[in-house]
Amino acid sequence: MESSNFVLKHVTILLFFFISSSISATTFPSSSLDRIVTHTKSAHKNFTAVSEFRLINRRILKDCSVLNPVLKINISSNSRLSDDQFVTVTVTGVSNPSDGDWVAMISPANSNVETCILNEFYYLQTGDTAKLPLLCHYPVKAQYMKNDPNYLNCKTEECSGSIKFHVINIRSDIEFVFFSNGFLDPCIVGRSTPLSFANPKKPLYGHLSSIDSTGTSMKLTWVSGDKVPQHVHYLDGKTVTSTVTTFSQADMCSSVLPSPAKDFGWHDPGFIHSAIMTGLKPSSTYSYKYGSNLVGWSEQIQFSTPPAGGSDELKFIAFGDMGKTPLDASEEHYIQPGALSVIKAITKEVNTNNVNSVFHIGDISYATGFLAEWDFFLHLIKPVASRVSYMTAIGNHERDYIDSGSVYETPDSGGECGVPYETYFPMPTAAKDKPWYSIEQASVHFTIISTEHNWSPNSEQYEWMKNDMASVNRQNTPWLIFMGHRPMYTSTKGLSVGRKFTDDVEPLLLENKVDLVLFGHEHNYERTCSIYERQCKAMPTKDQNGIDTYDNRNYTAPVHAVIGMAGFKLDKFPNKIQSWSLKRIAEFGYLRAHATRNDLNLEFVKSDTRQVQDSFRITK
């Protein structure tokens, strides 16, 4: 969620060759961002969220190397880097250790960490004429040296300290740079020699998705530093060749003020490969590996296909707003503290063959214009997404940007505008930037929409929603589940979709007898009564086990659940609660579902204990 505040400082500027000597400050609404040039620090505070680390790009860099003339930075990995490892960074020769000393991991290693002089002409367009950016590229991550508990206790003339960084294969070289004076007033002291990955072309981060409702085909998508088509080996001898795509800085959105994705947050994504495995059987287990003899192969991975639409039983997991948690003590521009515990818990579910598919409904990686973070997210979800169908919906942090066609005029995607999302997660949609689709698995029809694209009556998406839900054969798939990102109902005070979305779309849900509505965006778990027009049309009753049971044999309205509690910092609930809100939990976790033809059983599972915190049933 975390939509931005839009307090922007106006700066008059003659672009490129002429610089105004007078600068005035004014406040403008978000829709004016493309018509003004704003002070970069002020604006980039709002692009993602406020923290000291997120602002270091817009600092003039001082040189403090003379204060530590014998300083050296040594890396534990003397050879080339593997695809996934921890490296120890040891700084020696520090004359006066301070709690403001820190080390950044920079990629690509040829980033100019002085003043980016070669890019001065480009940066004049930002209006930040007084100070050039600190770095040509955003640090992937950073740590304070005080993470070594002995660092600040040193009493000798030359001190040292060691910290560990988790490094994954992001293809381009990396290096480590030592700074003093903290994130707000950084001063460069020294830098390591560049480090290369042993195989920057290695095929990595494979993840699966369904392409239709048959369960007989699965799409595998992975990342490599090589554009030559690669292969998937499966079914004991069957081979399919990948199609290859990528995206560039030119594909990113921007305004007069360059977005992070267009500017310092850019990182080369390599090449994204996809291949469709066919000839499979639904609800079956197989194995695959992907790659080529030229660039190497993945390990052999076991996976399972989902049940075919119209069959009886489905077990799935759903959640929103996951993102990623670093595996080290690093600062990043966006950290989602619950993501690691949630993915670990879901991995255990998958390893016990208890999951047919996963649905991640928006706010996927929270890269928001800092492209290297997509690699870290794909690495995080690999134990799950490489083994079962991982289906997604788009959220504000994937799509929204000023004057880009999104419904909400916010810079929440950091200039990505859905391009990386749709490239990494190619769902069975009709076309690019139309990220709505439906799919059937067993007894469930899933209608998955974009709350970030036009959903008003007579829009393309509205007509699609209307036709899709009206066409569902309820004899074949008795359950209809509607999914999107921003919720219609939430007790949390924040920026959701507003009443217009509810007024326009909710009648379609009632008309088509939608059983369950799942949204994210708010970072907690909340379940409603059977609700329509903010009124409870029916209340659940307790079954013999004390579980809330909604009887849809006498259908009245859908049940709504907000499930945005999979990683981002949790949102607290207010003291005053509406009568339609039956259950509220501010804990990290996920929704676990088991559908048969007559029962839809759902549980909210707290991730760190895997204990069920809420259970409810819908019956037919």
N, C-alpha and C positions, 0 to 999 in steps of 0.2 A: 504494500500500500504506500505509505509514506509519500503522498503527493506533496509537491513543493509549495513553499510560500514564494510569492513573486514580488519581493521588494528589490527593485533593480535601480542602480545608479546610472543616470544618463550622462553620456560623455559626447561632446561634439567632436567630430573628427573629419578631416579631409583624407579619404582613403588613399592608401598606397604611397603617394609622393608628398602629400602635404599634411602636416601635423598641426593641429590647432594649439595655440598656446593657452587657451582658456578652457576650462572644463567645469561644467555645472552639473549638479546632482539633482535628480528628480525621480519620482516614483512612477512606474508605468505598469499597466496590466500585462499579463502574459502574452496576449495576442499581439502586443507591440514589439515583441522581442526581435522579430525580423526587421523592424524598421529603425532600430536604434543599435548603437554599439555600447555595450555595458562594461563596466569595470570587471575584469575577469574574476577576481577573488570573490566579489559580491555575488556574481551570477553562479559561479561553480560551487559555491556553498550549497546552492539550491538544486544542483543537478542530481545529487544522490542523497546526501544527508550531511549533517554538520559533524565534522571531527577534525582534529588538527592534521592528521595524516592526509586527509582528502584535499587539503589546501596547499600542499608543499609545491605543487607545480608553479604557482604564481608568486614565487619569491625570487628576488635577486640573490645570486649565489656569491657568498664571500669565500675567500681562500684562506684557510687556516693551516695549510700544510707546513708553514714555517715554524709553527708552534710545536710540531711533532716531527722533526726532521728524520728520525729513525723509524718512524711508524711503518709497519708491514702488515699486510693482510694475507694470511695463509688459509688455504682450503684443504680439507681432509682428503678430498678426492683428487689425487694427482693425475689419474688417468681421465679419460672422457667419462661424462656422466651417463648413468643408466637411465632407463625410462621412469624409474620411481625409486628415490632414495633420499636419505637424510644426509646432509653434509654439515660438517662442523666448520664454522668460520672463526678463526682465531686472529685477534688483533693484538699485536705486540708493539712495544715502543711508545705507549701512551704516556705522556708526561704528567697529565693531571686528569684522572678519570672523573667524569661528571655524569649525573643522572640524565643529562641531555644528549649523551653520546648514543648514536644509533647507526645501524647498518642497513642499507637498502639492497635488495636484489633487483638488478636492472636487466632488462632484455628489450631489444637486442643490445649486445655488448658494445656496439659502436655508437651508442647514444652519447651525445655530447653532454656531459654533466656539468658544464661550466656555464655558458650563457646562450647556447643555441644560436650563435651568430648567423649561421647559414640560413636559419629560418626567420631571421628578423623581418624580412620583407613580408612574409606570410603573417607574422604575428601583429604587424601594424594594423591589420584589419580588425583585430579584437578591440582596439581602442586602448589597450594597456600600453601606452606609449612611454610611460615612465619606467616600467620594470619589465624586463623580459622574463620568460618562464624559467624556473629552476632547471627543469629537465626537458629534453626533447621527447622523452617517453616516460610515462608514469611508472614509478617503481612497482613491480609486481607485488612485492610485500616488503615489510621492514620490521626490524626488532630493535628495541633499546638494549644496549650492552648490559644494563643493570639486570637483565634476565639471567646473567651469570652472577650468582649471589656473592662471589668473591671479588667482583670487579671494583666496586666502590670502596672495598676495605683495603685496597692496596696502599702501602705506605712507602714504597721504593720509588726511585727516580724514574724507572721505566716499568710501566705496568702492562698487564695483558688481561684478556678475557676471551671466553669462547661461548658461542651460541650456535644452536642447531637450526637449520632451515630444511623444510621438506621441499624437495625439488622433483617436478615431473617433467617429462619430455614435452617441451613447448616449441621444439624444432630450432629456434634461433639461439645463438650463444647467450650466455648470461655472465654477469660479473657482480661483485659485491663492492659497494662504495661506503666508506666510513665518513660519517658526518658528526659534527658537534653542534651544540646550541639548540637541540630539539627540533621538532617539526616546524615550529613557527618562525624560527630565525636560523635556518640551516647554514652551515659553513663546511665546505668540503675539506677533508683532511687527507684522504688517500683512497686508492682503489686497487682491487685485485687484478690479476691478469684474467682475460676472458676464458670462459670454460665452454666447451662444446659438448653436445650430446653424441654418444657413440654412434647412434643411428638416427639422424634427424628425419629420415624418410620412413621410419618405422610405422606400420599400421597400428593404430591405437584407438581405445575408447569406443569399441563397437557396442551398439545398442539397437534393440529390436523394436519394430512396430508392426501393427497389422495393416494390411492394405485393403481388406474387405471383410465381409462377415462369414466367409466360408471356413476359416481356420486352416486352409490348405496352402497358404502362401504367407511368408513373413519377409519383411524388408529389414536388411541389416545395413546400418549406416556407421561409418568410421572415419577417422581423420588420419592423414598421412602427409608427410612433406613432399611426396612425389605425385605428379599429375598423371603419370602413366596408369592406365586402368589396371586394377588388381583383380583378385579372384576370391570366391568363397568355395571351399570344399565342404560338402555335406552329403548325407545319405550314402555314405560308404562308396564314394566314387563319382558323385554328381558335382559338376562345377558350373558356376555362373560368374560372368565378368561384370565388374562394377561400371557404373556411369560416374563421371567425375564432374564436380562443380566447385566453385569457390565464390568469394565476394571480395571487394576491394574497398578502399577508403572512399572511392567515388560513389559507392552504393550507400554510404551512410548519410543520414540526414544532418542538416546543419542550418544555421541562420547566419546573420552577419557576424554574430559571435560563434566561432567554431564549437561544435559539440565535442565532448570527450571522444566519441567514436571516430570523429573526423580528424581529431587533433591529437593530443598527447596520450589518449587512451588507446589509440590504435595499436593492434598487434597482428601480424600476418597470420591468418587462420590456417595456412597450408591448403590442403585440398581435401574436400569432403567427398568420400566415396559411398555409393549406395548400390546394393544388389538385392534382387528379390529371389528368395528361395521358393521354388514351386514343387508341386508333387508331394506335398506333405499331407498328413492326416490330422484332423483336429484332435485336440486333447491327447497329444502324443509327445514322446520325448525323443530328441535327436541330439546330434552334436555337429559342430562346425568349427572351421578355422578360416581366417581371412588373411590376405596379403599376397605376396609373390616371391619367387625365388630371388628376384633382384633386390627387394627391400626388406625381406624377412616375413615371417609368419607370426600370427598370434598363437597363443596356446589353444589346445582343443577345448571347446566350451560346450557344455551340455545345456540345452534349452528345451522349452516345451511350447507347444502351440495352444492357443485358446480354444475353447469349445466352439463349434459352429453355431451360428444363429439358428434358433429354433429347437436346439437340444435342451436338456432339462436343467443342468446345474452349472453355476458359475461362482467362483471365488475370486474376488478382486479387492484391491486396496486403492483408496483415493485420498488425496490431500492437495493442498495448495501452499504456495509461498515457502518453498524449501530453501533454495540457495545453497551455500556451501559454508562449511566450517574448516578453517585451516587445521592441519594436523600438527602444526608447531605453534610456537608462542607469538607468531607474527601479527602485526597490524596489517589490515587490508582496507581498501576503501569502503567495503561493505562486508560485514561478517554476520552470518546468521547462526546464532549460538546453538540452536537445536537441531541443525541439519544432520550432524554426525550421528547423534543418538537415534534419530529417526531412521536414517538409512541403514544403520547397523541392525535395528530391530526388524525392519522390513527384509533385510538380507536373511535373517534367521527364519522368517516366514517362508521365503522363497526356497531356502535350503531344505525345508521340511516338506516341500512339494505341496504347500498349502495356498499357493497363489497362481491363478491363471493369467492375470493381467493387472497392470498398474495404470492409474489415471492421475496425472499431475496437472491440476487445473489453474495454471497461471503463476506468474512470478517464479520463473524456472531457475535461472542461475543468479539473478541480480548482478550480472556483469555490468549492465547499464552504461555501456560505452567503453569499458575497460576490457578489451577483447580477450586477453590472456586468461581471464577468469572463466571463460567458457570451457577451456581445457581442464581446469581444476574441477569444475562441476561435473563434466563428463567422466573424469577419473573417479569422482566420489560415487556416482550412481552406477558405475560399471558392474559391481557384484549383483545388482538387481536387473538393470536394463539390458545386460547382455544375455539374460536367461529367460525373461518373459517379455511379453508385449508391453512397451512403455509408451502410453498414449498421453498426449498433452493438449492443453488449451492455452491460448495466448493471454497474457496479462498486461497491465499497464507498464510494468518495467521491461517488457519486451517490445512494446509497440508505440507508446505515446511520445509525441514530440510536437513542437509548435509548427503549425501550418503543414502538417504531413498527411492529413486525412484522417487522423484519429479523432474520435468523438471528444476526448478530453484534451484540452490545450495545455498540457503539462510537458516538461522535459524529462519525464520519468524513465524513458529508455536510454537517456544519454546520447541520443542520436542514432541508435540502432534501428529504430523504426521497423522492427520485426524481421529484418533481413537475416541476421545470424540465427535467430530462433527458427525461422522456416527452413534454413539451410541445414542446420543440425538436426531438426526434428521434422522431417517431411511427412506430414500427416496426409490422409486420403482426402484432401480438399479439392475443390474444383479448379482453383487457379491461385497464383501468387497473390498475397495480400488479401485473400478471401479465406481466412483461417477458421471456417466453420465446416463441420462434417458430421455424419452419423455413422454408427457402426453397431452391429448386433453381435452379441456373444451369449450363447445359450438362450436363456429365457428373458434376456434384457435387451431393449433397444436404447442406445445412448444417443441423445441429441446434444452435440457439443458446439457451443457458440462463442463468438467474440463479443465481450461487452465493450471492447475498445473501438469497434467499427459500428457504423450506422445500423441501428436496430429499429428505427422509427417506422411506423406503418408506411407501406409501399416501397420501402428500401429493398435492395436486393437481398440482404440478409433476413429481413422480416418475412419476405415472401418465401424464402427458402425454409425458415423455421416453420412457417404455417403449413407449407406443403409436406415437409418431412414428417412432422408429427401426425398430420392427417392421414398419411399413407401407411402408418404402422399397422401391421396385422397383429392384433392383440391375441389371436388364437396361436400364432406362431411365437411371438414374444410378448407375453402378458404384462411385462414390466416396462414402463417408460420412465427413464431417468434423464433429467435435463441438467446440463453442466455448463458453467461459465466461470468467470473470475469475480467480478464485483457483485456483491449480494443485494437482493431485494430487501431482506430483513436482517437487521443486526442491532444489538443493543449498544454496540461500541460507538462512541462519538468519533467520527472521522469522515473522510471524504469517500463515499461509496458511489453508487450510480445516481442517486437522487430519485425523486418520485416519478419522474417522467418515464424512466426505464420500466419501473413497476407498472405504471398506468398503461403503457403501450404493450408490454409483453405478457404480463400476468394473465390477461384474459385468454391468451393462447394456451397457457398451461391448464387452466380450468376447462376450457373447451375440449382439449384433447386428453383430459383425465391423466395428467402427469402424476405419477406416484411419488416421486422423490426429486427434489431440487438440491443440487450441491454447488456451493460457491466457496471462494476463498477470500482473499484481499484483506479481510480483518483477521488479525493474528491471534485467533482463539477458536474454541469450539462452541457452537451454539445450535440447539435444536428447538424447533417450533411445534406447535399444534398443527392440525390440518388447517391451513390459513389461506384466506383470500381477502383482499382489500383491507388488510390489517386487522381482520377479525377472525377469531377462531370459529371455524365451521363445524369442527368435531374435535373431541379430546380423546387421547388414547386411554385404554383401560389396562389394568394389570392382569397378566396371565397368571397361571398357577406358580410360575417361578418369580413373580414380581416384576416382570419385564413389561415396559410400556408397549402396548399393542394397538396399532391403528388398523381398523377393520375397513378395508377398501371394497368389500362386497357391497357396501352402501357408500359409494364414493361421494365425498363432499368437496375436497380440495387437496392440493399437494402438501406434503411435509417438506419443510426447508431445513437444511443443515449448513452451517458455515464451518469449513474445515481448513482454515488457513493457518494451522498451528504446527506446520511441519518444519520450521526452522527459524523464521524471523523472530526478533524480539517480541515477546507476547504482549498483547493488549489487555489491559485490565477492564473489567466490567464496571459500569456505574452502579451506584447504590439503588437508584430507581430503575425498576425493570418493568417492561410491559407484560401484560397478562399472556400474550402469545408465546413468550419465551419460556420454555419448559426446562431446559437444561443448559447450563453455562459452565465451561471448564477452561481455565487459562493454564494449560499445560501443553508441553510438546508431545505430539503423537500423530496418529493417522486413523483413518476410518477403515475398518475391515468389514467386508460384506460377503454374504453367502446367499445366493438366490437359487431357489427352486421354482417350479411353476406355480406354487401356491403360497410360498413364504419368501419374504425378503428380510433377512436378519442382518442387523448392523450393530457394530460395536466401535466405540471410541477407545483406542488402545494407547495408554501412556507409554511413551517410547523407552524411557530409561528403566522401567520395571516390567514392561510388557503386560501390565495389569489392565483389565477392562474397567474403565471409569464410567461408561454409559452404554446401555444396551437398549435397543428398541426393535420392534418387528412391524412389518406391514404385511397384511394377509389379504388373500383374495378368495 
